[in-house]
Amino acid sequence: MPDSLPLLIIIFVIALGFAIVNGVNDAANAIATVISTRVLSPRVAILMAALLNLAGAVTGTAVALTIGRGIIDTGALGMGILLASLLAAIIWSLFATYLGLPVSLSHGLVAGLVGAGIAIAGSGVIVWSGFEKVLSAVASAPLLGFVGGLLAMIALSWVLRKRAPARVRRIFSNLQIVSAAFLAYAHGKNDGQMPIGVMVMALVVYSGQGEYFDHIPWGIIIACGLAISFGTAIGGWRVIKTVGTRITKLEPVHGFAANTSAAIIIELASWLGIPVSTTHCISSSIMGVGATKRLSAVRWGVAGNIIMAWILTFPVCAALGWLLGKLFGLF
């Protein structure tokens, strides 16, 4: 497949489409709890999440650099690999969103890169150290989210044990908004970097100038930030319903505990340059918060479906990336 300007433009357009789909599916991450507890109206919650996703996406590039040069050897990069990986992640995300399942587009993109890279250039192009770092986050992020939500809720329950329920709700209705804003910002800072990394990779392939990794054009950063915010503004309502109401019943204090725990984990991962699943973090945090009431308070059947979607993301997207990579390799 020739590395030409039209192909570069196609990659840019699809990368922006990836950012929009990311925002649609992951809109639930930050705002599902404030909507389910009726602290904010859906319209206000989505507007807040869109603005803060944009703010997060334009601050920090560590995750974009991991995607750009930490998964595939930059010397073996080609437009076919990028195109196949993007389409693999988008196809899987659209299917999961239709089913109302929150999935990780970060992991879908990484798996697509690995599958397409192997199909087009062989396993030697994979930077296994970077891939292993992402794999470690697959296991650790849900565990940290669950434990973080559990411990945060236990601590809050002890501190607030003598407070009147009405007063607790009033206080945490406001604090939950702050925590949702923090989570939206953290989400943009991590997931918002995915399309930035891909677009820089495409620019490096087209121009042959690796210094774009060191000086990412601001136009790319702003465009990706706006795209993910637009996707968030559209809203993935089926996913919002699953995360906000179907896992467990939430009060504002529960939403605050879950949002804060998940946002801290995501923010730390962003500083370390690790593409972590914001979906995994918030969903597992909600499970941890719900488990403090009693184990039966969590709808484990729904939780099991979500976890199965997480598990399937890597093999499905890797397989799609491989198939599309083989197809594009023919040209």
Backbone hydrogen bonds in HBPLUS format (Angstrom, degrees):
<---DONOR---> <-ACCEPTOR-->    atom                        ^
c    i                          cat <-CA-CA->   ^        H-A-AA   ^      H-
h    n   atom  resd res      DA  || num        DHA   H-A  angle D-A-AA Bond
n    s   type  num  typ     dist DA aas  dist angle  dist       angle   num
A0008-LEU N   A0004-SER O   2.94 MM   4  6.25 150.0  2.03 148.2 157.6     1
A0009-ILE N   A0005-LEU O   2.96 MM   4  6.25 158.3  2.01 156.2 161.2     2
A0010-ILE N   A0006-PRO O   2.97 MM   4  6.26 152.6  2.05 143.4 151.1     3
A0011-ILE N   A0007-LEU O   2.93 MM   4  6.22 159.8  1.97 150.2 154.8     4
A0012-PHE N   A0008-LEU O   2.97 MM   4  6.25 159.6  2.02 149.2 154.9     5
A0013-VAL N   A0009-ILE O   2.93 MM   4  6.19 160.9  1.97 151.6 156.4     6
A0014-ILE N   A0010-ILE O   2.92 MM   4  6.16 165.4  1.94 154.5 158.3     7
A0015-ALA N   A0011-ILE O   2.81 MM   4  5.94 154.1  1.87 150.1 157.9     8
A0016-LEU N   A0012-PHE O   3.00 MM   4  6.25 152.3  2.08 146.4 153.2     9
A0017-GLY N   A0013-VAL O   2.93 MM   4  6.24 145.8  2.05 140.7 151.2    10
A0018-PHE N   A0014-ILE O   2.77 MM   4  6.09 146.3  1.89 145.8 155.4    11
A0019-ALA N   A0015-ALA O   3.00 MM   4  6.34 149.4  2.10 140.8 148.6    12
A0020-ILE N   A0016-LEU O   2.99 MM   4  6.31 151.6  2.07 144.6 152.0    13
A0021-VAL N   A0017-GLY O   2.94 MM   4  6.21 165.1  1.97 153.0 156.4    14
A0022-ASN N   A0018-PHE O   2.86 MM   4  6.03 152.7  1.93 146.5 154.9    15
A0023-GLY N   A0019-ALA O   2.99 MM   4  6.26 156.4  2.04 144.9 150.4    16
A0024-VAL N   A0020-ILE O   2.94 MM   4  6.27 152.4  2.02 149.2 157.2    17
A0025-ASN N   A0021-VAL O   2.98 MM   4  6.22 172.2  1.99 157.6 157.8    18
A0026-ASP N   A0022-ASN O   2.83 MM   4  5.80 162.8  1.86 152.5 158.5    19
A0027-ALA N   A0023-GLY O   2.91 MM   4  5.52 109.2  2.42 134.9 144.4    20
A0029-ASN N   A0026-ASP O   2.96 MM   3  5.30 141.6  2.11 107.1 117.5    21
A0032-ALA N   A0028-ALA O   3.06 MM   4  4.79 153.5  2.13 131.6 131.6    22
A0035-ILE N   A0031-ILE O   3.06 MM   4  6.17 146.7  2.17 152.0 160.9    23
A0036-SER N   A0032-ALA O   2.93 MM   4  6.02 162.0  1.96 146.2 151.6    24
A0037-THR N   A0033-THR O   3.03 MM   4  6.11 150.6  2.12 145.9 152.5    25
A0039-VAL N   A0034-VAL O   2.97 MM   5  5.15 134.9  2.18 146.7 158.8    26
A0040-LEU N   A0034-VAL O   3.24 MM   6  5.69 165.2  2.27 134.0 134.0    27
A0038-ARG N   A0035-ILE O   3.05 MM   3  4.91 153.0  2.13  99.8 108.0    28
A0045-ALA N   A0041-SER O   2.92 MM   4  6.05 167.8  1.93 163.4 167.5    29
A0046-ILE N   A0042-PRO O   2.97 MM   4  6.02 161.6  2.01 148.5 152.7    30
A0047-LEU N   A0043-ARG O   3.11 MM   4  6.28 158.0  2.16 144.4 150.6    31
A0048-MET N   A0044-VAL O   2.96 MM   4  6.16 162.5  1.99 151.7 156.2    32
A0049-ALA N   A0045-ALA O   2.96 MM   4  6.17 162.7  1.99 148.2 153.1    33
A0050-ALA N   A0046-ILE O   2.89 MM   4  6.03 157.1  1.94 148.8 154.9    34
A0051-LEU N   A0047-LEU O   3.10 MM   4  6.30 165.2  2.12 151.9 154.8    35
A0052-LEU N   A0048-MET O   3.07 MM   4  6.24 162.5  2.10 152.0 156.9    36
A0053-ASN N   A0049-ALA O   2.80 MM   4  5.85 143.5  1.93 144.5 154.4    37
A0054-LEU N   A0050-ALA O   3.14 MM   4  6.33 155.2  2.21 142.2 148.1    38
A0055-ALA N   A0051-LEU O   3.04 MM   4  6.39 155.2  2.11 140.6 147.5    39
A0056-GLY N   A0052-LEU O   2.94 MM   4  6.08 157.7  1.99 141.9 147.4    40
A0057-ALA N   A0053-ASN O   2.92 MM   4  6.09 155.7  1.98 147.5 154.3    41
A0058-VAL N   A0054-LEU O   3.26 MM   4  6.46 140.9  2.42 149.1 157.0    42
A0059-THR N   A0056-GLY O   3.25 MM   3  5.43 167.4  2.26 110.1 112.9    43
A0065-LEU N   A0061-THR O   3.03 MM   4  6.29 152.1  2.11 152.8 159.8    44
A0066-THR N   A0062-ALA O   3.13 MM   4  6.44 147.7  2.24 141.6 150.2    45
A0067-ILE N   A0063-VAL O   3.02 MM   4  6.35 162.5  2.05 155.3 158.8    46
A0068-GLY N   A0064-ALA O   2.80 MM   4  5.93 155.8  1.85 143.8 151.9    47
A0069-ARG N   A0065-LEU O   2.93 MM   4  5.95 161.2  1.97 149.5 151.5    48
A0070-GLY N   A0066-THR O   2.71 MM   4  4.44 132.3  1.94 129.5 135.6    49
A0127-VAL N   A0071-ILE O   2.79 MM  56  4.94 175.1  1.79 132.9 134.6    50
A0073-ASP N   A0125-VAL O   2.74 MM  52  5.13 165.3  1.76 158.3 163.0    51
A0076-ALA N   A0073-ASP O   2.90 MM   3  5.52 157.3  1.95 119.0 126.3    52
A0077-LEU N   A0074-THR O   3.41 MM   3  5.18 166.5  2.43  99.1 102.9    53
A0082-LEU N   A0078-GLY O   3.39 MM   4  6.75 162.3  2.42 150.7 154.8    54
A0083-LEU N   A0079-MET O   2.88 MM   4  6.04 167.6  1.90 157.5 160.9    55
A0084-ALA N   A0080-GLY O   2.99 MM   4  6.03 166.1  2.01 147.6 151.7    56
A0085-SER N   A0081-ILE O   3.05 MM   4  6.14 160.9  2.08 146.9 152.1    57
A0086-LEU N   A0082-LEU O   3.07 MM   4  6.18 163.8  2.10 150.4 154.6    58
A0087-LEU N   A0083-LEU O   3.09 MM   4  6.24 171.0  2.10 152.1 154.8    59
A0088-ALA N   A0084-ALA O   3.00 MM   4  6.08 153.7  2.07 144.2 151.7    60
A0089-ALA N   A0085-SER O   3.13 MM   4  6.33 164.3  2.16 149.2 152.1    61
A0090-ILE N   A0086-LEU O   2.96 MM   4  6.18 160.2  2.00 153.7 159.8    62
A0091-ILE N   A0087-LEU O   2.92 MM   4  5.98 168.5  1.93 151.6 154.6    63
A0092-TRP N   A0088-ALA O   3.19 MM   4  6.33 168.1  2.20 148.2 151.3    64
A0093-SER N   A0089-ALA O   2.98 MM   4  6.06 158.1  2.03 144.7 151.3    65
A0094-LEU N   A0090-ILE O   2.93 MM   4  6.07 165.9  1.95 156.6 159.6    66
A0095-PHE N   A0091-ILE O   3.14 MM   4  6.30 158.5  2.19 146.2 152.0    67
A0096-ALA N   A0092-TRP O   2.95 MM   4  6.17 161.6  1.99 149.9 154.9    68
A0097-THR N   A0093-SER O   2.79 MM   4  5.95 158.5  1.84 152.7 159.0    69
A0098-TYR N   A0094-LEU O   3.03 MM   4  6.15 154.4  2.10 142.1 148.5    70
A0099-LEU N   A0095-PHE O   3.23 MM   4  6.54 144.4  2.36 139.3 148.3    71
A0099-LEU N   A0096-ALA O   3.12 MM   3  5.08 120.9  2.48  92.8 107.3    72
A0101-LEU N   A0096-ALA O   2.84 MM   5  5.10 165.3  1.86 152.0 147.6    73
A0100-GLY N   A0097-THR O   2.95 MM   3  4.83 149.7  2.04  98.3 108.1    74
A0108-GLY N   A0104-SER O   3.03 MM   4  6.20 147.9  2.14 135.4 145.4    75
A0109-LEU N   A0105-LEU O   2.85 MM   4  5.96 155.6  1.91 146.6 150.9    76
A0110-VAL N   A0106-SER O   3.08 MM   4  6.37 165.2  2.10 149.3 153.3    77
A0111-ALA N   A0107-HIS O   2.88 MM   4  5.97 167.4  1.90 149.5 153.3    78
A0112-GLY N   A0108-GLY O   2.91 MM   4  6.00 151.5  1.99 139.6 148.2    79
A0113-LEU N   A0109-LEU O   2.86 MM   4  6.12 153.0  1.93 150.2 157.3    80
A0114-VAL N   A0110-VAL O   3.02 MM   4  6.34 158.1  2.07 150.0 155.5    81
A0115-GLY N   A0111-ALA O   2.91 MM   4  6.15 169.3  1.92 154.1 156.9    82
A0116-ALA N   A0112-GLY O   2.87 MM   4  5.92 169.7  1.88 151.6 155.1    83
A0117-GLY N   A0113-LEU O   2.79 MM   4  5.75 153.1  1.86 141.8 150.5    84
A0118-ILE N   A0114-VAL O   3.00 MM   4  6.16 161.9  2.04 150.2 154.0    85
A0119-ALA N   A0115-GLY O   3.03 MM   4  6.23 159.2  2.08 146.1 152.3    86
A0120-ILE N   A0116-ALA O   2.98 MM   4  6.09 156.5  2.03 151.0 156.0    87
A0121-ALA N   A0117-GLY O   2.81 MM   4  5.57 159.9  1.85 147.1 154.2    88
A0122-GLY N   A0118-ILE O   3.02 MM   4  4.07 138.1  2.21 105.8 113.6    89
A0125-VAL N   A0122-GLY O   3.29 MM   3  6.24 175.7  2.29 126.1 127.4    90
A0126-ILE N   A0123-SER O   3.22 MM   3  5.74 165.7  2.24 116.0 120.4    91
A0130-GLY N   A0127-VAL O   3.09 MM   3  5.61 121.8  2.45 110.4 123.2    92
A0131-PHE N   A0127-VAL O   3.05 MM   4  6.34 160.2  2.09 153.0 159.4    93
A0132-GLU N   A0128-TRP O   2.80 MM   4  5.88 156.3  1.85 146.9 152.9    94
A0133-LYS N   A0129-SER O   3.16 MM   4  6.35 141.7  2.31 134.5 144.0    95
A0134-VAL N   A0130-GLY O   3.22 MM   4  6.60 149.5  2.32 143.8 150.8    96
A0135-LEU N   A0131-PHE O   2.93 MM   4  6.26 159.4  1.97 149.4 155.7    97
A0136-SER N   A0132-GLU O   2.90 MM   4  6.09 151.2  1.99 145.1 152.0    98
A0137-ALA N   A0133-LYS O   3.33 MM   4  6.58 143.0  2.47 134.3 143.0    99
A0137-ALA N   A0134-VAL O   3.01 MM   3  5.15 123.9  2.34  98.2 112.8   100
A0138-VAL N   A0134-VAL O   3.14 MM   4  6.54 136.5  2.34 143.1 155.3   101
A0138-VAL N   A0135-LEU O   3.04 MM   3  5.04 127.9  2.33  94.6 108.7   102
A0140-SER N   A0136-SER O   2.98 MM   4  6.15 163.4  2.01 148.3 153.8   103
A0141-ALA N   A0137-ALA O   2.91 MM   4  5.36 164.3  1.94 136.6 141.5   104
A0144-LEU N   A0140-SER O   2.78 MM   4  5.92 166.3  1.80 160.3 164.3   105
A0145-GLY N   A0141-ALA O   2.83 MM   4  5.95 155.6  1.89 148.8 156.4   106
A0146-PHE N   A0142-PRO O   2.91 MM   4  6.07 162.7  1.95 147.8 151.6   107
A0147-VAL N   A0143-LEU O   2.97 MM   4  6.13 175.1  1.97 155.3 156.9   108
A0148-GLY N   A0144-LEU O   2.75 MM   4  5.68 156.5  1.80 143.0 151.2   109
A0149-GLY N   A0145-GLY O   2.93 MM   4  6.02 166.2  1.95 147.9 151.6   110
A0150-LEU N   A0146-PHE O   2.94 MM   4  6.07 160.0  1.98 148.2 154.5   111
A0151-LEU N   A0147-VAL O   2.85 MM   4  6.00 173.7  1.85 157.3 158.6   112
A0152-ALA N   A0148-GLY O   2.90 MM   4  5.92 161.0  1.94 148.3 154.4   113
A0153-MET N   A0149-GLY O   3.03 MM   4  6.05 157.6  2.08 142.7 148.6   114
A0154-ILE N   A0150-LEU O   2.98 MM   4  6.20 153.5  2.05 146.8 154.6   115
A0155-ALA N   A0151-LEU O   2.94 MM   4  6.12 163.7  1.97 150.3 154.4   116
A0156-LEU N   A0152-ALA O   2.98 MM   4  6.16 160.7  2.01 145.9 151.5   117
A0157-SER N   A0153-MET O   2.88 MM   4  5.96 155.6  1.94 144.6 151.6   118
A0158-TRP N   A0154-ILE O   3.10 MM   4  6.34 150.8  2.19 145.2 152.1   119
A0159-VAL N   A0155-ALA O   3.02 MM   4  6.28 164.1  2.05 151.9 156.2   120
A0160-LEU N   A0156-LEU O   2.88 MM   4  5.91 154.7  1.95 149.9 156.6   121
A0161-ARG N   A0158-TRP O   3.46 MM   3  5.19 168.2  2.47 100.5 103.2   122
A0163-ARG N   A0160-LEU O   3.00 MM   3  5.22 162.5  2.03 114.4 120.0   123
A0167-ARG N   A0164-ALA O   3.00 MM   3  5.37 121.2  2.36 108.5 122.8   124
A0168-VAL N   A0164-ALA O   3.01 MM   4  6.33 160.1  2.05 157.6 164.1   125
A0169-ARG N   A0165-PRO O   2.94 MM   4  6.14 161.0  1.97 149.8 154.6   126
A0170-ARG N   A0166-ALA O   3.05 MM   4  6.24 156.0  2.11 141.5 148.0   127
A0171-ILE N   A0167-ARG O   2.95 MM   4  6.18 166.1  1.97 155.0 157.9   128
A0172-PHE N   A0168-VAL O   2.94 MM   4  6.08 173.0  1.95 155.5 157.8   129
A0173-SER N   A0169-ARG O   2.87 MM   4  5.80 126.8  2.16 140.3 151.9   130
A0175-LEU N   A0171-ILE O   3.25 MM   4  6.56 163.2  2.28 141.4 146.4   131
A0176-GLN N   A0172-PHE O   2.81 MM   4  5.53 146.6  1.92 130.8 138.8   132
A0177-ILE N   A0174-ASN O   3.16 MM   3  5.39 128.3  2.45  99.8 112.2   133
A0178-VAL N   A0174-ASN O   3.38 MM   4  6.83 154.3  2.45 145.3 151.3   134
A0179-SER N   A0175-LEU O   2.95 MM   4  6.27 159.7  1.99 151.2 156.7   135
A0180-ALA N   A0176-GLN O   2.87 MM   4  6.03 152.3  1.95 145.2 152.6   136
A0181-ALA N   A0177-ILE O   2.97 MM   4  6.18 151.9  2.05 145.3 152.9   137
A0182-PHE N   A0178-VAL O   2.97 MM   4  6.25 155.3  2.03 148.4 155.0   138
A0183-LEU N   A0179-SER O   2.95 MM   4  6.18 154.7  2.01 143.7 150.5   139
A0184-ALA N   A0180-ALA O   2.92 MM   4  6.15 155.1  1.98 145.9 152.5   140
A0185-TYR N   A0181-ALA O   3.01 MM   4  6.25 158.6  2.06 148.2 153.6   141
A0186-ALA N   A0182-PHE O   2.93 MM   4  6.18 162.3  1.96 149.4 154.3   142
A0187-HIS N   A0183-LEU O   2.84 MM   4  5.99 154.1  1.91 147.5 154.9   143
A0188-GLY N   A0184-ALA O   3.07 MM   4  6.30 160.8  2.10 147.3 151.5   144
A0189-LYS N   A0185-TYR O   3.01 MM   4  6.26 150.2  2.10 146.6 155.3   145
A0190-ASN N   A0186-ALA O   3.09 MM   4  6.34 135.5  2.30 143.0 153.3   146
A0190-ASN N   A0187-HIS O   3.23 MM   3  5.32 134.5  2.45  97.7 109.3   147
A0191-ASP N   A0187-HIS O   2.81 MM   4  5.69 132.3  2.04 152.8 164.7   148
A0192-GLY N   A0188-GLY O   2.98 MM   4  4.47 124.0  2.30 104.0 119.2   149
A0193-GLN N   A0190-ASN O   3.17 MM   3  5.61 155.6  2.24 108.9 116.1   150
A0194-MET N   A0191-ASP O   3.13 MM   3  5.56 158.0  2.18 112.6 118.7   151
A0197-GLY N   A0193-GLN O   2.99 MM   4  6.22 161.0  2.03 156.4 159.7   152
A0198-VAL N   A0194-MET O   3.19 MM   4  6.57 156.9  2.25 151.2 157.5   153
A0199-MET N   A0195-PRO O   2.91 MM   4  6.08 164.7  1.93 151.6 155.4   154
A0200-VAL N   A0196-ILE O   2.99 MM   4  6.20 155.3  2.05 151.9 158.5   155
A0201-MET N   A0197-GLY O   3.01 MM   4  6.21 154.2  2.07 142.9 150.3   156
A0202-ALA N   A0198-VAL O   2.94 MM   4  6.26 158.0  1.99 150.9 156.4   157
A0203-LEU N   A0199-MET O   2.97 MM   4  6.18 151.4  2.05 140.8 148.8   158
A0204-VAL N   A0200-VAL O   2.88 MM   4  6.13 152.5  1.95 150.4 157.6   159
A0205-VAL N   A0201-MET O   2.94 MM   4  6.24 159.8  1.98 151.9 157.2   160
A0206-TYR N   A0202-ALA O   2.93 MM   4  6.12 162.0  1.96 148.4 153.4   161
A0207-SER N   A0203-LEU O   2.91 MM   4  5.95 164.2  1.94 147.2 151.8   162
A0208-GLY N   A0204-VAL O   2.65 MM   4  5.18 145.3  1.77 140.2 149.6   163
A0213-PHE N   A0210-GLY O   3.11 MM   3  6.01 164.6  2.14 124.1 127.4   164
A0214-ASP N   A0211-GLU O   2.94 MM   3  5.21 136.0  2.13 103.6 115.7   165
A0215-HIS N   A0211-GLU O   3.06 MM   4  6.39 138.0  2.24 145.3 157.8   166
A0220-ILE N   A0217-PRO O   3.16 MM   3  5.63 131.1  2.41 108.2 118.5   167
A0221-ILE N   A0217-PRO O   3.41 MM   4  6.82 160.2  2.45 147.1 152.1   168
A0222-ILE N   A0218-TRP O   2.91 MM   4  6.10 172.5  1.92 160.5 161.5   169
A0223-ALA N   A0219-GLY O   3.01 MM   4  6.03 162.0  2.04 141.7 147.5   170
A0224-CYS N   A0220-ILE O   3.01 MM   4  6.13 163.2  2.04 150.8 154.8   171
A0225-GLY N   A0221-ILE O   2.99 MM   4  6.15 156.0  2.05 146.3 153.6   172
A0226-LEU N   A0222-ILE O   2.89 MM   4  6.13 159.2  1.94 155.2 160.2   173
A0227-ALA N   A0223-ALA O   2.98 MM   4  6.15 150.9  2.07 142.1 150.5   174
A0228-ILE N   A0224-CYS O   3.01 MM   4  6.22 166.2  2.03 153.5 155.5   175
A0229-SER N   A0225-GLY O   3.10 MM   4  6.20 149.6  2.20 139.3 148.1   176
A0230-PHE N   A0226-LEU O   2.87 MM   4  6.07 148.2  1.97 143.2 152.0   177
A0231-GLY N   A0227-ALA O   3.00 MM   4  6.31 157.4  2.05 148.1 153.8   178
A0232-THR N   A0228-ILE O   2.98 MM   4  6.19 153.1  2.05 140.7 148.1   179
A0233-ALA N   A0229-SER O   2.89 MM   4  6.13 150.0  1.98 144.1 152.4   180
A0234-ILE N   A0230-PHE O   3.07 MM   4  6.41 139.9  2.23 143.5 153.7   181
A0234-ILE N   A0231-GLY O   3.20 MM   3  5.18 127.0  2.50  92.9 106.2   182
A0235-GLY N   A0231-GLY O   3.22 MM   4  6.59 159.9  2.26 148.0 152.1   183
A0239-VAL N   A0236-GLY O   3.07 MM   3  5.47 118.5  2.46 107.5 121.9   184
A0240-ILE N   A0236-GLY O   2.94 MM   4  6.20 157.2  1.99 153.9 161.5   185
A0241-LYS N   A0237-TRP O   3.02 MM   4  6.18 157.9  2.07 144.9 149.7   186
A0242-THR N   A0238-ARG O   3.09 MM   4  6.36 155.2  2.16 142.2 148.8   187
A0243-VAL N   A0239-VAL O   2.94 MM   4  6.17 174.1  1.94 163.7 162.9   188
A0244-GLY N   A0240-ILE O   2.83 MM   4  5.71 161.4  1.87 148.7 155.1   189
A0245-THR N   A0241-LYS O   3.01 MM   4  5.54 155.2  2.07 137.9 143.2   190
A0246-ARG N   A0242-THR O   3.23 MM   4  4.84 134.6  2.44 112.5 124.8   191
A0299-ARG N   A0247-ILE O   2.82 MM  52  5.28 174.4  1.83 160.6 162.6   192
A0254-HIS N   A0251-GLU O   2.89 MM   3  5.27 123.9  2.21 110.6 125.4   193
A0255-GLY N   A0251-GLU O   3.00 MM   4  6.35 158.9  2.05 156.6 163.5   194
A0256-PHE N   A0252-PRO O   2.88 MM   4  6.10 157.0  1.93 151.1 157.1   195
A0257-ALA N   A0253-VAL O   3.10 MM   4  6.27 162.7  2.13 143.2 147.0   196
A0258-ALA N   A0254-HIS O   2.95 MM   4  6.18 167.6  1.97 155.4 158.6   197
A0259-ASN N   A0255-GLY O   2.88 MM   4  5.92 169.6  1.89 151.9 155.4   198
A0260-THR N   A0256-PHE O   2.98 MM   4  5.95 167.0  2.00 149.8 154.1   199
A0261-SER N   A0257-ALA O   3.09 MM   4  6.10 164.5  2.12 144.6 149.3   200
A0262-ALA N   A0258-ALA O   3.05 MM   4  6.16 169.6  2.06 152.5 155.6   201
A0263-ALA N   A0259-ASN O   2.88 MM   4  5.97 161.9  1.91 151.1 156.7   202
A0264-ILE N   A0260-THR O   3.05 MM   4  6.18 159.6  2.10 150.5 154.7   203
A0265-ILE N   A0261-SER O   3.31 MM   4  6.55 163.7  2.34 148.0 151.7   204
A0266-ILE N   A0262-ALA O   3.02 MM   4  6.25 165.0  2.04 154.5 158.7   205
A0267-GLU N   A0263-ALA O   2.86 MM   4  5.95 159.9  1.90 149.4 155.2   206
A0268-LEU N   A0264-ILE O   3.04 MM   4  6.21 162.8  2.07 149.9 153.9   207
A0269-ALA N   A0265-ILE O   3.01 MM   4  6.25 159.6  2.06 147.8 153.8   208
A0270-SER N   A0266-ILE O   2.90 MM   4  6.14 151.1  1.99 147.2 155.2   209
A0271-TRP N   A0267-GLU O   3.09 MM   4  6.41 156.5  2.15 149.3 154.4   210
A0272-LEU N   A0268-LEU O   3.11 MM   4  6.38 142.9  2.25 142.6 152.8   211
A0272-LEU N   A0269-ALA O   3.14 MM   3  5.04 122.6  2.48  91.3 106.0   212
A0274-ILE N   A0269-ALA O   2.87 MM   5  5.06 165.9  1.89 151.2 148.6   213
A0273-GLY N   A0270-SER O   3.08 MM   3  4.97 152.9  2.15  98.4 106.9   214
A0281-CYS N   A0277-SER O   3.12 MM   4  6.40 162.6  2.15 147.7 152.1   215
A0282-ILE N   A0278-THR O   3.05 MM   4  6.25 176.1  2.05 156.0 155.7   216
A0283-SER N   A0279-THR O   3.05 MM   4  5.98 163.1  2.08 150.1 155.5   217
A0284-SER N   A0280-HIS O   3.00 MM   4  5.90 161.6  2.04 143.9 149.8   218
A0285-SER N   A0281-CYS O   2.94 MM   4  6.00 146.4  2.06 139.4 149.6   219
A0286-ILE N   A0282-ILE O   2.96 MM   4  6.15 154.0  2.02 146.8 152.6   220
A0287-MET N   A0283-SER O   3.07 MM   4  6.38 150.4  2.16 141.5 149.8   221
A0288-GLY N   A0284-SER O   2.90 MM   4  6.19 154.1  1.97 146.0 152.9   222
A0289-VAL N   A0285-SER O   2.89 MM   4  6.17 157.3  1.94 149.7 155.7   223
A0290-GLY N   A0286-ILE O   2.91 MM   4  6.07 162.2  1.94 148.0 153.1   224
A0291-ALA N   A0287-MET O   2.96 MM   4  6.13 145.9  2.07 144.5 153.6   225
A0292-THR N   A0289-VAL O   3.18 MM   3  5.57 150.9  2.27 106.0 114.3   226
A0293-LYS N   A0290-GLY O   3.18 MM   3  5.79 151.4  2.27 113.1 120.1   227
A0297-ALA N   A0294-ARG O   2.90 MM   3  5.35 157.3  1.96 113.6 121.2   228
A0298-VAL N   A0295-LEU O   3.25 MM   3  5.95 162.6  2.28 116.0 120.3   229
A0300-TRP N   A0298-VAL O   2.97 MM   2  5.57 114.1  2.42 112.6  95.4   230
A0302-VAL N   A0299-ARG O   3.07 MM   3  5.56 119.4  2.45 108.9 121.6   231
A0303-ALA N   A0299-ARG O   2.96 MM   4  6.28 164.8  1.99 151.2 156.3   232
A0304-GLY N   A0300-TRP O   2.73 MM   4  5.74 148.3  1.83 135.7 144.3   233
A0305-ASN N   A0301-GLY O   3.13 MM   4  6.42 149.2  2.23 140.7 147.8   234
A0306-ILE N   A0302-VAL O   3.05 MM   4  6.41 156.1  2.11 151.2 157.7   235
A0307-ILE N   A0303-ALA O   2.89 MM   4  6.17 164.2  1.92 153.9 158.1   236
A0308-MET N   A0304-GLY O   2.91 MM   4  6.06 155.4  1.97 145.3 152.2   237
A0309-ALA N   A0305-ASN O   3.05 MM   4  6.31 150.4  2.14 141.8 149.3   238
A0310-TRP N   A0306-ILE O   3.01 MM   4  6.41 149.4  2.11 146.5 155.4   239
A0311-ILE N   A0307-ILE O   2.92 MM   4  6.26 161.0  1.96 153.2 157.6   240
A0312-LEU N   A0308-MET O   2.92 MM   4  6.12 154.6  1.99 148.1 155.0   241
A0313-THR N   A0309-ALA O   3.15 MM   4  6.18 132.0  2.39 139.0 149.6   242
A0313-THR N   A0310-TRP O   3.21 MM   3  5.34 138.2  2.39  99.1 110.4   243
A0316-VAL N   A0312-LEU O   2.91 MM   4  5.80 164.0  1.94 162.8 168.2   244
A0317-CYS N   A0313-THR O   2.96 MM   4  5.85 165.2  1.99 146.9 151.8   245
A0318-ALA N   A0314-PHE O   2.90 MM   4  5.88 154.9  1.96 149.7 157.5   246
A0319-ALA N   A0315-PRO O   2.92 MM   4  5.94 156.0  1.97 141.5 148.2   247
A0320-LEU N   A0316-VAL O   2.86 MM   4  6.12 161.3  1.89 150.7 156.4   248
A0321-GLY N   A0317-CYS O   2.80 MM   4  5.87 159.3  1.85 142.8 149.3   249
A0322-TRP N   A0318-ALA O   2.89 MM   4  6.06 151.6  1.97 142.2 150.1   250
A0323-LEU N   A0319-ALA O   2.91 MM   4  6.15 166.1  1.93 154.1 157.1   251
A0324-LEU N   A0320-LEU O   2.89 MM   4  6.04 172.1  1.90 156.0 158.5   252
A0325-GLY N   A0321-GLY O   2.78 MM   4  5.75 148.7  1.87 138.7 148.8   253
A0326-LYS N   A0322-TRP O   2.88 MM   4  6.11 154.6  1.94 148.4 154.5   254
A0327-LEU N   A0323-LEU O   3.00 MM   4  6.27 155.0  2.06 144.4 151.6   255
A0328-PHE N   A0324-LEU O   2.80 MM   4  6.08 168.1  1.81 156.2 158.5   256
A0329-GLY N   A0325-GLY O   2.78 MM   4  5.82 141.7  1.92 139.6 151.4   257
A0330-LEU N   A0327-LEU O   3.18 MM   3  5.51 146.4  2.30 103.4 112.5   258
A0331-PHE N   A0328-PHE O   3.00 MM   3  5.48 149.9  2.09 110.2 118.8   259
